[in-house]
Amino acid sequence: MKAIILNKNNQLEEAFVEQPIPKSNELLIKIIASGFNPIDYQMLENELERKLISSPILGREFSGIVIEKGENVKEFNLGDEVFCGSGSMGSNGSYAEYISVPEEIVALKPKNISFEEATGLPSAGLTALQIYNRLNLNTTNNILVSGASGGVGSFLIKLLIMNKKQNIVATVGNAESKSHLNNIGLNDSQIIDYNSTNFIKNLLRANNNSPFDIGIDLVGNKMSEIIAETLKTNGIYVDVTALTTTNSRENLFNNGNSIINISNYAYSSIKDYAYYKKGLEKITELLEKKSITPPNYINIGQLSLESILSAHELLKNNLTKGNKLIMKHE
């Protein structure tokens, strides 16, 4: 099958590899579309993320059709339309024509959305659900979300609004991202451009000139310092990137801030595969009830090295403008 693999020089290249054979508990899925996430390029550049590579074929989420199943598979049939997150359960990644994954991490695609929309859901949706569930928010909490127009941020903002959490301030970097958050349900006063002068003052002003109870960092690096500076004493810093700086860690410690590390890897490391299936089924429920809407997406091309490199570049430079990046496989 055609695949994009990571070679011995840590470079991506096009290749033809053997089609995977499903184990007794696995599904062989023909991939219709796959999605892109920051971790995809971070695995090529970041030593911490590189340690998590389990296959030379990268890519972490997809939608597709079941074409073969192992003898012990019980919940799926040939022809089922499914979606899934992958990459940390020992499977090959989604930069390929086919993928074989345990049925325990797969869910039926929501009936009312397309393959393209579904492929943008697993990683962002599971991450946003974990953030929301672990925070155990009340109606009075005020929340700062950096990188709010991205895949995780967009899904999280939808969850917050759906559950009537109104005290939200979000950061963006361009007019298109601001418009995207307006469309989700935030008003202009809740959206702060990180390129603006007096950025920190503008953030605090949007929160009634008060520090925040909770800072959710979807960007890291310099933004981790901004969030640390705008949190109240004993506030909560939610780290989704593992890209804090020495200055931000010092500030968080000195202010007695709690840190919540968000990682979907945690559940695969203890083989709690039910976490993934339950999360995907919850996402399906929300979409089919129309409690939330599917992500906006841009199809950047067919399965190819060119498409993948283009997607990585757009992600690195924060040029997605509120859209999920996907790649078609047929």
C-alpha positions as CSV (number, residue, x, y, z in Angstrom):
1,M,0.0,0.0,0.0
2,K,1.0,3.6,-0.4
3,A,2.2,5.3,2.8
4,I,4.3,8.3,3.9
5,I,7.0,7.0,6.3
6,L,9.6,8.4,8.6
7,N,13.0,7.2,7.3
8,K,16.2,6.5,9.2
9,N,17.3,10.1,8.7
10,N,14.2,11.3,10.5
11,Q,12.7,12.6,7.2
12,L,9.3,11.9,5.7
13,E,9.2,10.1,2.4
14,E,6.7,8.3,0.1
15,A,7.0,4.5,0.1
16,F,5.1,1.4,-0.6
17,V,4.8,-1.0,2.3
18,E,2.9,-4.2,3.1
19,Q,-0.8,-3.8,3.9
20,P,-1.4,-4.5,7.6
21,I,-3.1,-7.8,8.5
22,P,-5.6,-7.4,11.4
23,K,-5.0,-9.3,14.5
24,S,-7.9,-11.2,16.2
25,N,-9.2,-8.1,17.9
26,E,-8.5,-5.6,15.1
27,L,-10.3,-4.0,12.2
28,L,-8.7,-3.4,8.9
29,I,-9.9,0.0,7.7
30,K,-9.7,1.7,4.3
31,I,-8.9,5.3,5.2
32,I,-11.1,7.8,3.4
33,A,-9.6,10.9,5.1
34,S,-7.0,11.7,7.7
35,G,-6.5,14.7,9.9
36,F,-3.5,16.7,11.1
37,N,-2.5,17.9,14.6
38,P,0.5,19.8,16.0
39,I,1.9,16.6,17.4
40,D,2.4,15.4,13.8
41,Y,5.2,17.9,13.2
42,Q,6.3,18.0,16.8
43,M,7.2,14.3,16.5
44,L,9.8,15.4,13.9
45,E,11.2,18.3,15.9
46,N,10.6,17.7,19.6
47,E,12.6,15.1,21.5
48,L,9.8,14.4,24.0
49,E,7.2,13.8,21.3
50,R,9.6,11.7,19.2
51,K,9.8,9.2,22.1
52,L,6.1,8.5,21.5
53,I,6.5,7.2,17.9
54,S,5.4,3.6,17.7
55,S,5.4,3.3,13.9
56,P,7.4,4.8,10.9
57,I,4.0,5.7,9.5
58,L,2.8,8.8,11.4
59,G,-0.6,10.4,11.6
60,R,-3.1,10.2,14.4
61,E,-6.7,10.4,13.3
62,F,-8.8,9.2,10.4
63,S,-12.2,8.2,9.2
64,G,-12.9,5.2,6.9
65,I,-14.7,2.0,6.1
66,V,-14.2,-1.4,7.7
67,I,-13.0,-3.9,5.0
68,E,-11.8,-6.8,7.2
69,K,-12.0,-7.8,10.8
70,G,-10.3,-10.3,13.2
71,E,-12.1,-13.4,14.4
72,N,-12.8,-12.0,17.8
73,V,-14.2,-8.7,16.7
74,K,-17.8,-8.4,18.0
75,E,-19.0,-4.8,17.6
76,F,-18.4,-4.0,13.9
77,N,-19.3,-5.4,10.5
78,L,-17.8,-5.1,7.1
79,G,-18.8,-1.8,5.5
80,D,-19.2,0.1,8.8
81,E,-18.3,3.8,8.5
82,V,-16.0,4.6,11.5
83,F,-13.6,7.2,12.9
84,C,-10.8,6.8,15.3
85,G,-7.6,8.2,16.9
86,S,-4.5,6.1,16.5
87,G,-0.7,6.0,16.8
88,S,-0.2,5.2,20.5
89,M,-1.8,1.8,20.6
90,G,0.8,0.0,18.5
91,S,-0.9,0.4,15.2
92,N,0.5,2.0,12.1
93,G,-0.4,5.7,11.7
94,S,-2.9,7.3,9.3
95,Y,-0.6,8.5,6.6
96,A,-1.4,5.4,4.6
97,E,-4.1,3.8,2.5
98,Y,-5.1,1.3,5.2
99,I,-4.8,0.9,8.9
100,S,-5.3,-1.9,11.4
101,V,-6.5,-0.9,14.9
102,P,-8.0,-2.6,17.9
103,E,-11.8,-2.4,17.8
104,E,-11.7,-1.1,21.4
105,I,-10.6,2.3,20.2
106,V,-12.9,2.7,17.2
107,A,-16.4,4.2,17.0
108,L,-19.1,4.4,14.4
109,K,-19.0,7.7,12.5
110,P,-21.7,10.1,13.4
111,K,-24.5,9.6,10.9
112,N,-25.2,13.2,10.2
113,I,-21.7,14.3,9.2
114,S,-19.2,13.6,6.4
115,F,-16.0,11.5,6.5
116,E,-14.1,14.8,6.1
117,E,-15.8,16.3,9.1
118,A,-15.4,13.2,11.2
119,T,-11.7,12.9,10.6
120,G,-11.1,16.2,12.3
121,L,-12.7,15.1,15.5
122,P,-10.8,12.3,17.4
123,S,-7.7,14.0,18.7
124,A,-9.1,17.5,19.2
125,G,-12.4,16.2,20.6
126,L,-10.9,13.7,23.1
127,T,-8.4,16.3,24.3
128,A,-11.2,19.0,24.8
129,L,-13.4,16.4,26.6
130,Q,-10.5,15.5,28.9
131,I,-9.9,19.2,29.7
132,Y,-13.5,19.9,30.4
133,N,-14.1,16.8,32.5
134,R,-11.0,17.1,34.7
135,L,-11.6,20.8,35.5
136,N,-15.0,20.1,37.1
137,L,-16.0,23.8,36.5
138,N,-18.7,25.8,38.2
139,T,-20.6,28.7,36.7
140,T,-18.4,31.4,38.4
141,N,-15.0,30.2,37.1
142,N,-13.4,32.6,34.7
143,I,-11.3,31.0,32.1
144,L,-8.5,32.1,29.7
145,V,-8.0,29.9,26.6
146,S,-5.0,30.5,24.4
147,G,-5.0,29.3,20.8
148,A,-8.8,29.1,21.1
149,S,-9.5,28.9,17.3
150,G,-7.6,25.7,16.7
151,G,-9.1,22.2,16.8
152,V,-8.9,21.6,20.5
153,G,-9.8,25.2,21.4
154,S,-12.8,25.3,19.1
155,F,-14.2,22.1,20.4
156,L,-13.6,23.2,24.0
157,I,-15.3,26.6,23.5
158,K,-18.3,24.8,22.1
159,L,-18.4,22.5,25.1
160,L,-18.1,25.5,27.5
161,I,-20.9,27.4,25.8
162,M,-23.1,24.3,25.6
163,N,-22.7,23.8,29.3
164,K,-23.5,27.5,30.0
165,K,-20.0,28.5,31.1
166,Q,-19.9,32.2,30.0
167,N,-16.8,33.7,31.7
168,I,-14.4,32.9,28.8
169,V,-11.6,35.0,27.3
170,A,-9.8,33.7,24.3
171,T,-6.7,34.6,22.4
172,V,-6.4,34.7,18.6
173,G,-3.8,36.0,16.1
174,N,-5.8,37.2,13.1
175,A,-9.2,38.4,11.9
176,E,-10.2,35.1,10.4
177,S,-9.7,33.3,13.8
178,K,-11.7,36.0,15.6
179,S,-14.5,35.6,13.1
180,H,-14.5,31.9,13.7
181,L,-14.9,32.3,17.5
182,N,-17.6,34.9,16.9
183,N,-19.5,32.2,14.9
184,I,-19.1,29.7,17.7
185,G,-20.6,32.1,20.2
186,L,-18.0,34.4,21.7
187,N,-18.5,38.2,21.5
188,D,-15.8,40.7,20.5
189,S,-15.0,41.6,24.1
190,Q,-14.1,38.0,24.9
191,I,-11.6,37.7,22.1
192,I,-8.1,39.3,22.4
193,D,-5.5,39.5,19.7
194,Y,-2.1,38.4,21.0
195,N,-0.5,40.8,18.5
196,S,-2.1,43.8,20.2
197,T,-0.1,46.3,22.3
198,N,-0.6,45.9,26.0
199,F,-1.7,42.3,25.5
200,I,-1.6,41.3,29.1
201,K,-3.5,44.4,30.2
202,N,-6.1,43.7,27.5
203,L,-6.5,40.1,28.8
204,L,-7.1,41.3,32.4
205,R,-9.4,44.1,31.2
206,A,-11.5,41.5,29.5
207,N,-11.8,39.7,32.8
208,N,-13.0,42.8,34.7
209,N,-9.4,43.8,35.5
210,S,-8.9,40.6,37.5
211,P,-6.5,37.6,37.2
212,F,-8.0,34.4,35.9
213,D,-9.1,31.4,37.9
214,I,-8.0,29.0,35.1
215,G,-5.6,29.3,32.2
216,I,-5.8,26.7,29.4
217,D,-2.7,26.8,27.4
218,L,-3.0,25.3,23.8
219,V,0.1,27.2,22.5
220,G,3.0,26.9,25.0
221,N,6.4,28.7,24.9
222,K,5.9,32.5,25.3
223,M,2.2,32.0,25.8
224,S,2.8,29.9,28.9
225,E,4.6,32.9,30.4
226,I,1.6,35.2,29.5
227,I,-0.9,32.8,31.1
228,A,1.3,32.3,34.2
229,E,1.4,36.1,34.6
230,T,-2.4,36.5,34.4
231,L,-3.4,33.7,36.7
232,K,-4.6,34.4,40.2
233,T,-2.7,33.0,43.3
234,N,-3.6,29.3,43.6
235,G,-5.2,29.3,40.2
236,I,-5.1,26.4,37.7
237,Y,-2.8,26.2,34.7
238,V,-3.9,23.5,32.2
239,D,-0.9,22.3,30.1
240,V,-1.8,20.7,26.8
241,T,1.5,21.2,25.0
242,A,4.4,20.3,27.5
243,L,6.0,23.5,26.1
244,T,6.3,25.6,29.3
245,T,9.4,27.7,29.8
246,T,11.7,28.1,32.8
247,N,10.2,31.5,33.5
248,S,6.6,30.2,33.3
249,R,7.4,27.3,35.6
250,E,9.0,29.6,38.1
251,N,6.1,32.0,38.1
252,L,3.5,29.1,38.4
253,F,5.4,27.7,41.4
254,N,5.9,31.1,43.2
255,N,2.1,31.8,42.8
256,G,1.1,28.3,44.2
257,N,-0.7,27.5,40.9
258,S,-1.9,24.0,40.3
259,I,-0.9,22.4,37.0
260,I,-3.1,19.9,35.2
261,N,-1.3,18.0,32.5
262,I,-3.5,16.9,29.6
263,S,-2.4,13.7,27.8
264,N,-4.4,11.2,25.9
265,Y,-1.3,9.0,26.0
266,A,-1.9,8.4,29.7
267,Y,-4.8,6.0,28.9
268,S,-2.9,4.0,26.3
269,S,0.0,3.5,28.7
270,I,-2.3,1.7,31.1
271,K,-4.2,0.1,28.3
272,D,-7.5,1.8,29.2
273,Y,-8.8,1.7,25.7
274,A,-12.3,2.2,26.9
275,Y,-11.4,5.9,27.4
276,Y,-11.0,6.4,23.7
277,K,-14.2,4.5,22.7
278,K,-16.3,6.2,25.3
279,G,-14.9,9.6,24.3
280,L,-15.6,9.1,20.7
281,E,-19.1,7.8,21.4
282,K,-19.8,10.9,23.5
283,I,-18.6,13.1,20.6
284,T,-21.0,11.2,18.3
285,E,-23.9,11.7,20.7
286,L,-23.2,15.5,20.9
287,L,-23.1,15.7,17.1
288,E,-26.1,13.6,16.3
289,K,-28.1,15.6,18.9
290,K,-26.7,18.7,17.3
291,S,-25.6,20.0,20.7
292,I,-22.4,20.9,19.0
293,T,-21.4,21.4,15.4
294,P,-18.6,19.6,13.4
295,P,-15.4,21.4,12.7
296,N,-14.7,23.6,9.7
297,Y,-12.1,22.0,7.6
298,I,-9.8,22.5,4.7
299,N,-8.9,19.6,2.4
300,I,-5.2,20.3,1.5
301,G,-5.0,17.5,-1.0
302,Q,-4.6,13.8,-1.6
303,L,-2.5,11.3,0.3
304,S,1.0,12.5,-0.6
305,L,4.3,13.8,0.9
306,E,3.5,17.2,-0.5
307,S,0.1,17.4,1.3
308,I,1.6,16.4,4.6
309,L,4.5,18.9,4.5
310,S,2.1,21.6,3.5
311,A,-0.2,20.8,6.5
312,H,2.8,20.7,8.9
313,E,3.9,24.1,7.7
314,L,0.5,25.6,8.1
315,L,0.2,24.2,11.7
316,K,3.7,25.4,12.7
317,N,2.9,28.9,11.5
318,N,-0.6,29.1,13.0
319,L,-2.2,29.6,9.6
320,T,-5.2,27.3,9.9
321,K,-7.5,30.2,10.7
322,G,-10.0,28.2,12.7
323,N,-10.1,25.3,10.2
324,K,-9.2,21.7,10.7
325,L,-6.7,20.4,8.1
326,I,-7.5,17.1,6.5
327,M,-6.2,15.0,3.6
328,K,-8.3,12.8,1.3
329,H,-7.1,9.3,0.6
330,E,-9.2,8.6,-2.5
